[in-house]
Structures are given as C-alpha cells and as structure tokens.
C-alpha cells in the first residue's frame, strides 16, 4: 500500500516541487526493499537520517500541538473526541505548519 501511495501520489507531487526536492520517510525502518528500489530507480533524493528522531520530524511537533489543543476540551465519548480532533485540525493555521518546517535547519 505504501509503495502504491508513493508511486501514484507522492512521486508526482515531488516532481512538481522540482528536482531539488528531497523526500523524508516518516519511519524509514519500515521501508521495504521494493519501496527503496522504486525510489532509487526514479532517482528520488531521500533524506538520510536516523529513524525514531521525533525532533527531526515537523509532523511530530504538529501532532503535539494538536494533542495539546484537544486535551483542553471536555469530551464524553469517542464521537465528540473525533469531532474535536477534526475541528482543531482544520483550524490549525498553515503558518503553524510553515513555522515547523522552517525550524528544521535549526534542528
């Protein structure tokens, strides 16, 4: 499934960003040989970095922000929790994501 997502969605999006774009696996320790071969065959630049380094993943910081926003809400069932998560996710400003990405060189 991951292979298909990369091949059909991620790689075309990456090419639109230009040849200087670099792909970052969310968890490289789970990358299959087939996926690695695909990226190599298509000459996709892959960021080399240690897995399990949450400080190097902007998405981990975004999950933390989302968790903090959701924890302050009072919910009494799973449906309310899902609604609150979706509301907080949709209200997260793009500038927050940009700031997390822009903070990467300092890490």
N, C-alpha and C positions, 0 to 999 in steps of 0.2 A: 504494500500500500504506500509506504514511504517513497519507494522507488518511483511509483506512478505519479505521486504528487510532485516530486522533484522534476521528473521528466516532462510532465504535461503543464505544470503551473509555475513552479519556481524558476526553472531554467529560462523559459521565455521571458519571464519578468526580469530576471537577472540581465539578460541580453539587452533589454530596453534601457537598463541603467548604464550600459556601456561596458567596454572591455576591462575597465579598471575596477569594476565591482568585484567584491570578494564575498563568498558565501560562508556563513557561520552555522555549523550544525548546532542544534540545541543540546544534543547529548551525543558527542562523537563516539562514545564507547559502544553505542548500539548500532553503529553503521555497518551494514553488511558489505561483503566483498563485491556484490553486484552493484550496489549503490556507489561504492568507491570507484569501481571500474567505469561506471557511467560518467561520473564527474571527471575522471581522468580522460576518458575518450573525448568528451566535449570540451576539454581544456578549461574547466571551471576552476577558478582560483578558490581554494578552500583555506580558511584561516586555520593555522596550526596553533593549537592552544590546549592546555590541559583540561580534560573534562572535569566536571564537578567543581568548577570555579564560579560560583554564583556572582561574585563581584565583577566578573568579566561578561556577564550577560545582562544587557539592559532589560530584557523581559522579566528577569527575576526581581529586579527593583520595581518594575511596574506591577507585578503580582503583589509585592509587599505593600505598595501604595493602595492598591485595590482592597487588599485584606484589611488594612487599617480603616479605610472608609466604610467597609461593610461591617466590621466589628462594632462600630459605634451605633449601629441601627438595631432596634429591637425587633426580632422576628420570632414567630412562634411555630413555624412549620417550614418544611422544605420548599414549598411553593413560594412563600414570601421571601425566603432566602434567595431563590433563583431570580425572583423579580428584582430584589435589591441589587444583586450582583450585576444583572443586566443594566439596570438604571445607572449604577455607579460607573460601569464600564463605558457606557455611551456618553456619560458626562465627563469623562476624563479628557481634558484638553489635548489636542495634538501637540501643543507646546510642551506638555509634560514628556511625551514620547521623544520629541526632538531634543529636549534638555538631557534626557538619559543617554541618548545616542551621542550627543555632542560631548558628554562627560567621559566617553570611552578613552580618549587619548591620555587623560589624567590617570587612568587605572593602570 
